[in-house]
Amino acid sequence: MNKIEIRKKIIKIRKINNYKNQNIDFKLLIEILRKSKLPGRVIGGYYPYNYEIDTKEILKKLERFNYDLSLPKIRKNYQMDFFQWSIKDPLEINEYGIPEPVSNIAKFPDILLVPLVAFDKNRNRVGYGGGFYDRYIKRLEKKKKIVTIGLAYSFQKVKKIPVTKHDIQLDFIITNTMKSKK
């Protein structure tokens, strides 16, 4: 299957099943953050859209653990940047229907939580097709070391994602069925 077919199939399954109450194990995410040993504490999150993994509770907990939160804003020419945000802050809806922070205080994440439509065992991902995250990650990696963590439902895993030279492999992918070690 090509990326367009994968995207169409998985979005349809995600929408039909509406997995809103399926969450990521917060303890597993914290384990990954601790193992990564990054000096910074800026999280680049995303506000859930189109039946994506709901990050609101994760972001709320990370903020309680004294992480600085930021969310993306879409810019011209398929670019995006991250801006300061708190769980209590308002959001505005962009032209794609995605909630964005109102803040204009730029933040450069140390940890980037990445939404995805599909992924494979090699941590390759399919997004919505605009290449926003791939471009942003490439740009940010020129400035600093970051950790990229995809958040997904387990059914979003496919056998193989076709990869191009522009695609970025994620450092980790966490699904709703993975659990932390006790």
N, C-alpha and C positions, 0 to 999 in steps of 0.2 A: 504494500500500500504506500502511496505517496503521502506527503504531509497534509495535503488538502483533504484527502479521504480519511486519514487518521483523525484530523481535527473535527470533521463533520460527524464521524461516528461517535467519538468520545463525548463531544458536547451534547449530542442527542441523548446518550445514556445518562449523562450527568443531569440533564434537565428533566428527563422522565422520572428518574429515581429521586431527585431532589434530596441529596444526602445532607441536609442542613445540620442535623444533630451529630454528625460524625466529626470527632475532634482529633487533633494531633496530641500525642502524649507530651505534655509540657516538660516532664522530667527528662525525656529522651532529648528534646531540644536543648535543655540546659546542659546535659552531658556533652553534647556536641560542642556547645559554646565553650565549655570549660576545657575540653581537649584541644580546641583550636588555639588557645592561649594568645588571642589577639590583645594588643594593649588597649585598644579603643573600646568604647561601649555604645557606639551608635548603631542602632538597628534600622535598616531600610526595610520597612514592611510594605504591605499593600492592604487596601481595604477590599473586602471580598465583593466580587462582581460575577454575574453570570454563573452562579452555583459553584464557585470556587471554594476551596477549603476556607472556612470562616476563621479569620485571624484575630478577630476582636478580643477574644479572651486571652489568647497568647500575648498580644500586644499589651493588654492590661496588666498581665502578670509580669512581663518584662519591664514595664514601667515601674511596677512596685519593687522590682529587683534593681532599681536605679540605672536601667539602660535608658539612653536618650532615643526617642522614637523619631522616625521620619517617614514620609510617604512620598510617592512619586507624583510629579506633575508632568503632563505631556506638553512638549514644546513643538515648535515648527520643525519641519524636515525630519520627521520620525525620531526626534530626540526626546529625552526626558531627563529630569533632574529631581533630586530628593530634597524635601524641605521639612523643617522642624514641625513636629506635630505631637500632641498629647491626646490621650483618650477623651479628655474633656473639651478639646478644641472642635470648633465647627468645621464642616467640610462643604465644598461646593461641587456641583456636578459638571464634568467637562463635556466636550462635544461628543464623546463616545459613550456618555452615560455613566462614567466611572467617577466615584467620589475622590476628590483631591483636597489637600490641605489649603487653607486660606493663607497661611504664613508665606512670607517671602524670604525667610532666613534659611539659606542653603545649608545642607548637611551632607557630608560625604560618609556613607555607611561603612562600618567595619564588617558588618554581617548583613548580608542581603537575603531576605526571605523572598523567594521567587515563585510567583504563581505559574501554573503550567496546565496545558490541556492533556498532554500525554508524555510518557517517558519510557526509557528502556533500561536494561540492566547496567548499561555503561554510563548512566546518568546524563544521557542526551535528552533533550526536551523538545516538545512542540508547544509553541505559544499560540497566540491569535494570528500570527503571520506578519506583524509589522516590524519585527526585529528590534523593538525598543530596548528590551533587556539585554540582548546580545551587544548592541552598540554601547549601552550604558556601562556594562561590565568591562568591556574592552577599554573604554575611556577611563574608568575608575582605576583599573589595574595599572594604568600608567602612573597614577599618583600614589597608590598605596596597596598594601596586601589586604585582600578581603576574603571572606568565606561566603560562598553561595550555597544556599539551602533551599531546595525545591520542596514545596508542600503539595501533597496530592492524595487522592483516594487510591486505594490499592487497585481498583479496576482500571485505572488510567494507565497502568503498565501495559506496554505492547512489546511484541517480540523484538522489533528493530525500528529505530527512527532513522530515516535517511538523513545523512549529515552533509552539510556544505562547509566550505572554508569559513563562512561567517558565523557558524553556530558555535556556541560556547557550552562546553561540558560543565555541569554543576559539580561542586565539591561533595554534596550530600543530597539525598532525597529522602524525606520522611513521609510515610503514609499513615493513614488512620488505623492501620492494623499492626503497626510496629509498636513494641513496648520497650520501656527502659529495663535495664537489668536491676534486679532487686538486691 
